[in-house]
Amino acid sequence: MNPIRIGLPVTKITYQIEAIRRTGLMPLDAALLQAVGDGKPTVPELADHLGLPLRLVHTSCLSLIENDLLAINFKTGHLRLAPRAQRAYDFRRMRTLSFLGQPEERFFTVAQELAWGTVFEWQTARDTFEVVGREELQVLRTQAVDNPLTQYDSTEILALYNTMRFESRRADDEDTIGVAVNHIADVNGSILHVDLLALEHEGLTELYPAIATLRWRDRSDLSELIGTLRRRVNELPEFRKLSTKPTTTSSPVPGIRLACHVRFQEFAAVAQLQHLASQVDKESEHVREEQADFLDQCQSLLETATRFEIVRDDANVAECRDQLCRAEEFCVVHSAFWSQDGIQQYYDDVLGALQRNVDVFLLRGLAEDVLGVVDVPPVLRELVEAASRLPGRLFVSSRPHHSHAKFVIRDGVEGVISSFNFLGATAANPQLNLGLRFATDSPRADALEMRILRRLGAGDLAPELLAKLRKCLDQKELTSRLASSSAVLSGLYAAPDPVSWFADEQARNAAENISCWELVTNEGHRDALLSALHSASSSITITSGDLTRSAVDPVFVRYLADAVARGVQVRVLWGFQGDDYEQRQATIQLVKELRERIAADPARFLINSEPKPVHAKTIVVDHSVSIVSSFNFLSYRGTRSGAHEMGVKTYSSRIAGELEQVIVQVLAPGV
């Protein structure tokens, strides 16, 4: 089938926002608020308690009163915490308090897709899709949007602004808060479009991006939109319209960005910078604005630079024990399953952490069966009983939360993400399991460790566990600041050739065993797999713990065959996790059919004919970029109803090479 081009009618409104920049409390201010909360209501008592001059305490108290952090009874002279300070005191979040500065004028643009009423950040939409000047196919609105953007009140607009500011963590917005909407500055509309490959499978139409991308920022990932479109196309066939493949060589509309083929190996913004550099009118305001946007994205990627090391097989157990032993504040161990032996191997390490007053989370993502049953091993009951007598707190899943992810993270600064079930498997497990150990030099709110835990907190975690985990993360974020990026920023903007500068910076990181990364979650894995097959130029290596017809479907086979036909060397290493003999034989038959279908030189398409002891889930492309994950690429298509999955994409030839070396060793004997 030809690609489907879908256009999404969008309205965008720019609001003038009044925002106030907040400044953090001085240590004296925080100490005064804490003392008032502890029951020291007068200035003399505070001065005596803190050992400070009366005049200094009096001046600071006046400042706190002016900023609505303290209240005073003028008859008695007694101080008390103002409402927002009292809430912070009650929840032990005094560090979140701040002074409010002078109001500033900000402009905030919101876009609403008219077909289904989804609100998203306009800049995200513009970076993700091509903005066209004329309509090619409009997805018409079938019913009125329940809450159109044009009817949003000031409170809703401010909520959108403050949410975006918090999530973006941009340096110029990090300490601001919107307090009023002055007026609407501009109202406009456009058509966003995306080209999707449509293939029939099992009576349904599957949609995949014709130019697959995998972006660094989660909220701009294509997967959520594609998931929505898949459902809509099958529910409402009249929305489908076939078109010829769009040209990307010229643009009839001045100032419109051309579509750009983005390879799996490249960070999307780098490819866009290359495209902009090729435009004739490089000095136009449009090009400069576009370039600034992509430079910001490149800077964001470089800021992720982190040290990674490969963890293999039984070393996963050793790493988990090490994280528990070195934890100072909290340690989260997340596993799809748990077992008696799996938990027993960490028994002493967990008790040791609790003895040091460390909070330990033992989380299980999946149930024993479709009824949601979770078996509680006897050792876990013993551990809970022993923990009740120790200063640290032990938090254990009371029910599954639909997650297949596997990771260990301590203190928000170090961790391991892997295919290994930390609480279920043991060091004696004979299967190949691959993971990545990562560490952040200093605590950062945007570090990989914190991003993983925040993603976990956004899932279906039990409320009591969610509250405890968020408290740990909030405290960690409040005691850390984002790492300075001024050197990276100035270097990118000052470079005559930003693309080359970006490549040089990547090379310098590689020399120090540092890699940039992107977090891959849920449906993004399937799109990443197809993107890798679509754009690999020399080689691609795929491993999966299982292999099924539902994942090795006509869509996958087509992408695979195209890659082999281009001369790409494809290696596939798969395992089998069940004990059903008939299912095992059916899988072997599927591999045989796949070999016959691809029909290529065995040196270009290598796949084991029978299952190997493999539980690893990886993709390696062109010896330079790789994904290590919990996602079984060859047995799962990543439907939205599936379990939560998590992986890390690293831009490192060292890591890619080490992964390939391990995989080839397992794949080669008796293929």
N, C-alpha and C positions, 0 to 999 in steps of 0.2 A: 504494500500500500504506500501511496505517496505521503509525505509529511502532512500533518494537520497544522495549519496556522490558526491559532486562537487569539483573538483580540479581546482585551478586557477594558471596557469603558471605565475611565477613572475621572473623578473630580478631585481637585486639590484646592485647599484653602490655606492661605497664609495669615496667621494671626500675629498681632503685635502683643507681646507678653511683657508684663512688668515682673522682673525677676530680682531677687535679692541674693547677693553673694554672702555666704556665711563664713565666719572666721572662727577657728577653734578656740576653746577656752585656754587661758593660761593655767599653769599648774596650781597657782594660788586660788584662782576662781573655782577650779574643780575641788580643791581641798575644802574651801569654804562651804560649797554646796553639800559635799559629803558630810561635813561636820554638822550642818544644820539638820540634815536628814537623820543624823545619829542622835539628835536631841540637844544640840547646843544652840538655843534660840536667840541669844543676845550677843552684841558685838564684844563686850568685855569677856564673856565666856569663850567666844571664838578666839580672841587674841590670846587669852591664857592657854587655851587648848593647843593652839598652833605655835605658841611662843613667838608671836609677831607683834610689832608696834601697833598700838590701838588705832593710830591715824591711818596706817596702811590697810588694816582690816576694814575700817569705816569706809574708805574710798572704794575699795573693791566691792563692798556690799552695795553701795550706791549704784555702781555700774551694773551689778547683777539685777538690782531692782528695776533700773531703766530698761534692761533687756528682757524683762518679764520672766526672769529665772528665779527671783526671790520676791516674796511679798512681805509687807510689814504691817503690824498692828500699831497705828500711830498713838493709841492710848497707852499701851504697855511697852512699846518699843521692841516687842518680840518679832523675830523673823520666822518665816516658814517657807517651804519650797512652793514655788508657783506650780500650777497644774502640770505643765510639760516637764518641768524638772522633777516633780513628784513621781510621774510615770517612769521617767528614766531611773530614778532611785529605786523604785519598787522592783523594776526588772533588771537592776544592776547594769544599766547601760548609760552611766553618767558620761562616758566618753563621747556619746553621740550628741551631746548638747553643744550649742555654739551660739555666738553672738550674731545678730542680723545686721548686715551693713546697709549701705545706701542702695536704693532701687536702681536697676539698670534696664534698658530697653533691649528686648530680644525679639527676633522674628522666628516663628515656629510654623513649619509647613506640614500639614496632615493630608494624606490622600485616602480616598475611599473607593474601593472597587465596587462598581454599582450593581453587578450581577448578584453578589451574595453578601454585600455589606461588610466585607472584612476591612478593618482599619489597620494600616501599616505605615511605617516611616517612608516618606516619599523618596528620600535619598537612597534607601535600600532598594526600592522598586526601580529607580533610574539606573542604579549600578547593576542590577540583576538582569533586566530586560532591555531590549532595544525599544526606544521611544520613536514611534513612527508618526509621520505627519498626516497620513490618510488611513482610513479604516479599510482593512482587508476582510476581516470577519469579525463581527461584533457578537459577543455572547450576550444576548438580550436578557434583560431582567424579566423573570417570570412572575414576580410579585414585588410589591413595594417593599423597600428595605424598612425593617421595623424601626430603626433608629438612624435615619440619614444624617450624615455629617453636618449638613446645613442646619439641623435642628439641635445640635449639641449645645448645652448650656455652658457657662463659664467654668463651673466646677468640673465638668467632664473634660473640657479642653485642658485645664490645668493638670488634671490627673494624667492625661496623655503626655503632656510635656514633662512632668516630673518623672514619670515612668521611663520615658525615653532617655532623659538626662541620666537617670540612675543606671540604666542598662548600658549606655554608650560609654560611660566613664571617661568622656573626653576631658582633657586637662582644663579647657576653658569653661566647662559646665559642671565639673565635679562638685564644686562647693556652692552651687546656686540652687535656688528653689523658686518656682513660679508662684506668684501670689495674686496676680490679677490679669485679666484679659482686657486690654485697652480697646482694641477694635479689630475688625477684619481688614487686612491690608490688601489682599488680592484673592480673587476666585478664578480658577482656571480649570481646564479639562483636557485630557489626552486619551490616547489609546495605547495601552501596553500590549505587546504581542509576544508570544513564545511559540517556537516551532517544535512540534512533537512528532516522533515516529509512532505510528499506530499499527499494531500487529494484533491479529485475531488469535486468541488462545482460549481453548475450552469454552467457547461461546461468548467470551467477553473480549472487549477491546482493551489492550494494554497500551499505555502511553509512556514514552520515554523521551528525554530531551534529545533532539537531533544533534545539538551541539552541547554535549554533556559538560557540566561544570561542577566543581566542588569548592565552595567558597569557605573562607576561614570563619566568618562570623555565623554562628548558628542561626540567628534570626533571618538571615538573607539566603538561607539554603533553599534550593529549588524543590526539595523533596515534599514539603508540606503542600505547596501549590499543586504539584503534580499529583499527589495523593487525592486532593480535592477534585482535580480535573478528571482523574480516572473514574471516580465515583459518578461525577456529573455526566460524563460521556455515556456511561452504561445506563444510568437512570433516565437520561433525556437524550435519546439518539438524535433528535432533531437539531441538537447543538453541533452535530458533527458536519464538517464541510471540508472536502479534500481540495488541496491546491498543489501546484507544482512547487518543487523545491525553490525557496527564495534565493535570488541572486545576492551575493555579498561583495560584488566587485565595484558597484557604483551606487550612488545615492541621488535620486532625482530631486530630493528636497534639501536645499542648503542647510547646513548646520545640524543635520541628523547623523548620529553616530552609526557607522556601519556595523553589521554583525561581525563578530570576531571568533574564529575557531580557537577554543581554549583547550590546550592539551592537559592531560592528567598530571604531567610532570611539572607544569608551570603554575605558579600562583596566578589567579585570574587577573589581578590588577597589573601584573607585569606584562601580560599579553596585551592588555588594553593600552598600557603606556607605549608599547612597541607600535601598536596601531596608530595612536595619536601622533607619534614621532614621524610617521610616514605621510601624514596629511600635509597638503601644500600650504595652507594658510595656518601656520603654526602659531602666529601671533594673535589670532582672533580671541576674543573674550571667551567664546564657547570652548575652544581648545584649552585655554589656560585654566578654566574652571574644571574641565574634565580631568586635566592632568593633576591638579591639586587634589581632587577627590581620590585618584588612584595612588598618588604619593602617600596620602594619609593611610590608605589600606596597606601599602607596602611597609610603611613605618610600623603599623600594627603587627604585621607578620614578623618583622625583625625583632619586635619587642617580646615575641614569644620565645626567643632563643633560650634553649634549655639543654642541659647535659643528659644524654640518654645512654644506657647500656643494655645490651640484650640479656635476658634472663631465660634460661632453658631448663625444662624438665624439673628435677628435684631442687634446683636452685630457687624455684618459686617458693618452696617451703622455707628455705633458709632466709630468703628476703622478707617473708612475712614475719618470721620470728625476730629478725633484726629490727624491723619497724616497730614491733611491739616492745622490744627491749630498749629502744632509744626514744620512744615517745615521751614527751614532757607534758603535753596538754590533753591530746586526744588521739585515738587511733581507730580508723574505720576499716574493717575487714568485710568485704562484700563478695558473696559467692552465689552462684545460681542454686546450688544444693549444699547440704551439709550431711555429715555422717559421724558415727561414734569415733572412728579412728581419725577422721579429718579434724575434729575438734580436739581430740585427746593430744595430738602432737603439739598443740599450742597451750596446753593447760597451765603449765608452770609460767610461761611467758605472759599469759593474760593476768594471772594472779600477781606476778611481779609488777606489771604496769599498774594494776589497781592499788597495790601497796604503795606505789609512788604517787598516788592521788591522780592518776591519769583516767580519763573517761574512755572506755572501750566499747565500740559498737560492733556486734557480730550480726551481720544482716544476711538473710537468705531471700533470694528473689523469686524462686519458683516453688510451686506446690508439688506434692507427690503425685497427684492425679487431678483430673478435671474438676473434682469436687472441692478443690482448694485445701486438701488435707496437708498439714505439715507435721511430720513425725519429729518428736523431740527426743534426741538421744539421751540416755541416762547420764552421760558425762556432762551434758549441758545443764541438767538439773543440779548436779553436784557443783558445777562451776557457779551457778547462780546462788546457791546456798553459801558457798565459801566467800563469794563477793560481798554478801550482805554484812560481813564483819570487817571489811576493808574500807579505807578512806575514799578510794576511787569509786566510780559508778560504772556498772555494767549494763548496757542496753542490748537487748536481744529481740529479734523479730518475733512478734506474736502471730503474724500472718504473712504470707508472701505478698510482694508488691509488684509482680509481673515484670521482673527484670532478669535478664540473662547475663548482665555485666559481671566481670570479675576484676577486682582491684583491691589494693591495700594502700591507705594513705595515712600518714601521721603528721599531725601538727600543721597541716596545710602547706608543708614545705618539701615533702619527699614522698615517693610512693612507687607502686608497681601496677601496671595494667597488663592483663594477660588473658590467655585462653584457659588458664589453670583454675579449677574450682578449689579455691584456697581452703574452704571449710568442708569440702567433700572428698577430694583426692588426697593421697599421701605421697611421701617421697618415693615410695615403692612403685608408683604408677608407671607402667612401661611405655605409655604413649608420649609422642612428641608434643610438648607444650611450649609455646614461645610467648614471651612477654617483654615489656620494656620497663626498666627502672629509670626513674627520672627524679631530678632534684633541682630546687630553686635556690639560688645563692642567698636570697633574702626574701622574707615574706612579701607577697604581692597579691592583691585582691584578684588580679587577672591571671595568676599563675595556673598552670595545668591542673595542679592538685585542687585548687579552689574551684576551678571550672567544673571538674568532674563531680565534686561534692555538691555544687549548686545544681547541676543537672539531676543528680540523684534526688535532691530535695524538691525538684519540680515534679517528681513522679508520684506514684501511688503509695508512698511510704505511710505507715501507720501514724496517726496524728501525734501520739505521744513521742514516737521516735523522731518525727519530723521537727517537732518543737525543740527537742534536745539538740538535734544536729544543727538546726539553724542558729541556735544560741551559741554553739561552739564556733560556727563560721562567722557570725556577727562579731564576736569578741576578737577573733583572729583578724578580720578585716579592719576593725577599729584600731588595732595596735600596729597596723602596717600602712604603708603608703605605696602608691604605684612607683615603680622604679623610674628614675629620670630617663627621658628619651630625647633630651635636647640635642645630644650629639648625633643621634641617628636622624632626627628631624632636620637639623641644619645641614647634615651631609647630603641627604636626599634632595633638598631644595636647592642647595648650592651647586650640585653636580651638573655639568653641561649635558651629560648623558645619564639620566637617572637609572635606566635599565642596566647599563654597565656597572654603575656604582652599586646597585642592588646585588648584582652577581658577585662583585668583588667582596661585598660585606658577607655574603653567604660563604664565599671561599675562606674568608678569615675565620668565620665561625667553625667551618669544617676542620680547619687546622687545629682548633682547640677542642675538637670532639663535641661541638655544640651544634644543635639543629633547631630550625624553626619547625613549628608543628601546627596542625589543625585538628580539632576534635571532630570525630565522625560519629554520628548517632543514628540509630533506627534506620529509616528508609534510605538515608544518605549512603549506606553501605552498598545497596544494590545499584544505585546510580553511579557510585564510584567504580564498581566493578565494570559496568558497561562503558563508562568513560575511559577506564584504563585499556580495555580491549579496543575501543574506538580509536585511541590516539597513540598507543605504544608504537615506537618506531623500530626497536630492535628486539626487545624481549619482554615477557611478562610471566611471572610465576605466581600461581594461586594454590593455596592450601585450604582444606576444609575438613572438619571432623566427620562430615557425612556428605552423601551425594544422592540427590533425589530428582525425579522427573519434574517435580513442581518448580525447582530452581533451574535445572538444565532443560529449559523450555525452548520453544522456537526462537524467542528473542535472544537468549543467551547464545544458542547455537549459531545464529546468524552473525552476531558480533564476533564470536570465536572464529568462525570460518573466514570472515573478512580479514581478521588479524593475521591468520595463517597465510591467506592468499597474498597479503602484502609483504610476506617474507619475515614476519615477526616470529621469533622462537617462543613457543608457548609450552610451559611446564605446568602440569596439574598433579597435585599430590592430595589424595583423599583417603579418608578412613571410614570406619563403620562402627557405630556406637551401640547397636542393638545386639540381641542374641537370636533373632529370628532367621533361621536358615533360608527360608523361602525369600525373605526380603533381601538377604545378602546376595542370593543368586540373581534376583531381579536387578540389583544394582550392578553386578558384574555384567549382566546382559546389556544394561544401559550404556556402560562404558564401551562395550564392543560395538554397539550401534553408533556411538559418538565417533569412534575411530573410523568406522566405515564412512560416516557422513563427512568427516573432515578430509579424509583421503589425501594425506600429504606425506611428504618425506618425514619418516619417524624422527629425524634429527630436529625438525621444526615443530612437531607436536608430540610431546612426551607426556604420557599419563600411565599410572600404574594400573594393570589389568585386574588386580585383586586388591582388596583393602589393606592398607598399611596401618601400623599402630600410630595413628596421627590424630591429635586433638587440636592442633594449631590452626589458627584462622588468620591468614596473611595474604597480602598482595604485594608484589615487588615489580616495579615497572622500570625498564631501561636502566637497571643497575643504579638508580639514583633516588627514587622515591618509593616509599613503602607504607603499608597500613598494617598494624598489629591490632587485633580486635577480639571481641567475644562472638562475633557474627560468623555463622557458617555460610560462607559465600555460595557454596554449591548445593545446599539443602534448604535454603530459605530465601524467599523473594522479598522479604522486608515489608509485608503488608502492615497497614496501620494498626491492625488488631493484634499484631504479634508482640512478643516480649520486648522490653527496652534493651537495646544493645549499645555498646560503647567501644570505640577504638580510637587510635591516634595515628594520624598521617604525618610522617616525618620526611623532611627534605634533606636527606643525608645519604651520600653514596657509600659511606662507611657502614652505616646500619643496613642499607640495602644489600651490600656485598656480603656482610656477615650472615644475614638471613638466607640469602641464596646459597651460601656455602653449606649451611646446616641442612637446608631442604634437599639440595642435590645429593648429599650423603645418604639421606633416607630414601630418596626416590630411585637412585641409580641401581642398587642391587636387585636383580631379578624383576625388572620392570615388566 
